[in-house]
Amino acid sequence: MMTLSTLVNGYVLGWSVAWPPGPINAEMIRRGLLPKDRGGGFWSAWPIGLGACTGDFIWAFCVSVGAGALLNSVEIRRVLAIVSLALLLFLAAHFAIGAWKIYRAHRSFQFQAPKNQRRGGFLLGVFIVLMSPWSVTFWLAVIGSQPAQNASVRQSLGIAVAVVFGALTWGVVLCTAVRLGAHVFSHPSWQVGTEAITAAVMLWFAIRLLLHFQ
């Protein structure tokens, strides 16, 4: 039977795994700090976190209904790692180029930062999480930690919802905090730094992923 303490533990777990630095948080911060004329703000950053939570719930559902054995295979996780590595490297290059373009534009006499599109944030968040072998490992540990004799799909999904809700709450807090302080970082030099740091974060996680699967 699902208890309140179990749901609270799931919520706290979701919060605790969502706040550490990573590709999702880095992209949410980057989008949140962008000026409004470049498509930045709360409603640009929020879909990233919402997409990530959706991806997490998809993994949780798959593990809960018994797909954990397949997802835990070395071959499947290597395929996911390859796709995730390619995505992280692509994003790192994309943000590095973006930082260079803003820097070049800022050095010109008439600064005009390149436009950004708000679309695609939700799907990007979903794709990053679905292709991450770390997400598979996390949900196998969370769902698999329940006693086998008491576990059920309903209970597993209940825990999954609590975890995702905790992560979703963190996303709202992060986007709100970033948006409230965005005016401080509106200078073009901060925009260059944000793009460059995001590129470095993506590259770091790509390197860590590569070293882990060697």
N, C-alpha and C positions, 0 to 999 in steps of 0.2 A: 504494500500500500504506500502511495506517495505521501510523504510527510512535509510539513512546512519547513523543517530544518534542512531537508534534502534540497528543496527548491532554493532556499536561502544560500546554501553552500554552492549550488550551481550558479546562482547569480554572482556571488563573490568570485567564483572561479572565472566566470566570463569577464568580469571587470579586470581581474588580475592578469589575465592572458592578453587583454586588449590594449593595455596602456603601454607596455614596453615598446621601444623604438622598432620599427619595421617598415616594410614597403607601403603598407596601407596607411599607417599614421603619417609617414613622410609625405605621401601624395595628398592626404587630407590637409596637412599643414600648408603645403605648397599652394594648393588651390584656394585655401582660405585666406592666404596672405595676398593673393593677386588682387589688383585693383578691380573695381566693378566693370570698368570699360574693357577689361581683358577677360571678363567672364568669371571673376573671382567672387568670394563671399561664402556665406554659410550654405546656400543652396547649391553651390558648386562643389563644396567639400563633402557635404552630407551624403550624397548618393554613393560616394566611394565606400563609406562605412556601412551603409545599408546593403550595398552589393556584397561586401565582405561577409556580413552577417547572413545574408541569403545563401552564399556559398557554404558557410559553416553549417547551416541547417540542412542543406542538401547532403553534405558528408555525414552529418549525424543521422539523418534518415536512412541513408544507405547502410551504415553500420548497424543501426537498430533493427532493420529488417533482415539482417543476416548476410549482407554483402561484405562483411568485415574480412572473411577468409580470403576472398578474391583481392580486395584492396590491400591486404597485408602481404601479398606476394612480392618478391623482390623484383620481378620483371615489370609488374604494373607500376611500382613505385619508381623504378628507374625511368620508365617512359614519362611519368609525371615530372620527375626531376629534370629531364632533358627539356621538356616544354617550358617548365618554370624557369630554367636557366636562360633559355632563349628569350623569354618574355622580360626577365629582369635586365638582361644585357641590352635589349631593344629600348627599354624605358630609360636605362642609364645613358645610352647614346642620345636618345631624344631630349632628355632634360639638359644634358651637357651642351648640345647644339642650341637649345633654347637659351641657356645662360650666355653663350657666345653671341647670339643674335641680339639679346637685350643689351649686352655690353657694347657691341658695335653701334647699335642705335643710340645708346646713351652718349657715346663719344661724338656722335654727329651733332651738328648745330641745332637741328630741330628734332628733339627726341620724340619718338612715337613708338611705343612698345608694340610688338606684334600682337594681333588679336588671338584670343584663345576661345575655343568652343567649350560650352558647358556640357554638351552631349557626350555620352560614352562613359561617364563616371561610374554609373551603376554596373554596367557590363564589365568594366575594367576591374572593379572590386570583386565581382563574382569570379572572373577568370583567374585572377591572382590567387584566390583562395582555393578554387577547384584544382588548379594545377600545382599546388604546393604539397609536397610529400609531408611537410610538417603538420599540415592540417589533418591528413589521414592519421598520422601517428597520434595526434592529440585526441581525436575522437575515438580511436581504438582504445586509448587509455581510459578516457572518461566513461564510455559505455561499457567497456570490458571490466571496469573496476567494480561493477555491481555483482553481488552474489548471483551465481547462475540459477540457483533454484528460485530466486525471487524476482529475477529480471523478466521484463516483458517489454513488448514494443511500446506500449502506452507509457510505462514508467521511464523507459529510455528516452522517448521523445519529450516527456515532461522535463527531464533533466536537461535535455538539449535546448528546449525553449528557454529555460532559466538561464543557461549559459549564454545563449545568443542575446537574450534581453539585457544581461549584464554588459556584454560587449557593445550592444546598441546604445545603452545609456552612456557608456564612455565616449562613444562617437559623438553624441549630442553635446556632452560637456566639452570635448576637445574642439569641435567646430565653433561652438559659442565663444569659448575663450580666445581662439585664434581670431575670430571675426571682431570681437570687442577691442583687441589690440592691434588690428590690422593697420589702423591709421598711422601707428608709430613706424611701421615697416613699409610705408608706401613709396619711399625713395627708390629710384631705379637700382641703386647699389644693393639694397636689400633684396630686390627682385632677382638680381644676378646671383647673390649668395644663396637664396632659397632654391633656385633652380640647380645650382652647383652642388649644394648639400644633398638635395634629393637624388641627384645623379650618383653621388658618392655612396649614399645609403643603398640604392639599388645595386650598385656594383659590388659593395661589400657583401650583401646577402647572396649575390650570384657566386662570388668567390667562396663563401662559406658553404654554399650548396655543392659546388664543384669539389671542394676538398672532402666533404662528408661522403660523397659517393665514389671517390677514387678507390 
